[in-house]
């Protein structure tokens, strides 16, 4: 629960440690990867680490940020009873 509240407080942005926790507890959560050069990409939490490693090593790209979609963040706030 604290993980989700922390992510909400970060406006939906997810760091590497939080991404690992999401992959364990909420593996099907859809996250957006913002690349430095390539277009944004939707990816399940359980696949994010592998996709980042693949994108950085094969494509030579880098990750700018990872976050929840705004619709998922809104639903999460509703479920947790957090007002906007």
N, C-alpha and C positions, 0 to 999 in steps of 0.2 A: 504494500500500500504506500509506504514512504517513497518507493521508487517512482510510482506514478505521480504522486504529489510533487516530487522534486522536478520531474519532467514538465509538469504543468507550470510550475513556477519559472521554468526556463523557456516558457512560451513554446513548448513542444520540441525543442532542440535536445538531441541525445548525444552524450559523449561515449567514448569507447567502452568504459566500464558499464555504463547503463545499458549499452547495446548488448553486452554479454549477458546481463541479467534479464533483459527482455527476451533474448533468444532462449534462455532456460525456462522462464515462467510464462511468457506470452509469445511463443515461437511464430505464430501466424500473423502477428501484428504487422501491418503494412507501414513501412518507413520509406522516406524519400531520400535518395543519395544525391547530393548536389556535387557534381564533378567540376573540376577546374576548366576542362575543355569540352567534354562531352555533355549532351543534354541530361537533364535530371532523369532519374530512374527510380521507379517504384520497386521495392524489394521486401520480401518477408524478413522479419527480424532474425530468424534462424540462418538466413543466407547472406546477411549483410557483410559479415567479416570476410567470408570467402569471396564475395563479389568485389569488395574493396581491394583485397589482396590481388585478385585477378586483374582488376582494372589498373592498379598501380604498377604491377610487374609486366603485364603483357602490352598494355596500351600506353604506358608511360604517363598516365594521367595522375591526378591527385584529388583527394576529397576535400571539399570546402566545408561541408556540413551534412549532418543527417538529422532528420526531423519527422515528426508525425504530420500527417495531412491535417489541414484545418478542420475538416469534417470529423476526423477521428478524435482530434483534440476536443472538439465541442461535445461529442458524444461521451467522451471520458469524463469531462467536467460534469455533465448531466448525471452520469451513473454515480459519481462520487459526491454529488450534491454541492459542487463548488460553483459559486456564481461568477459570472464574467466580470 
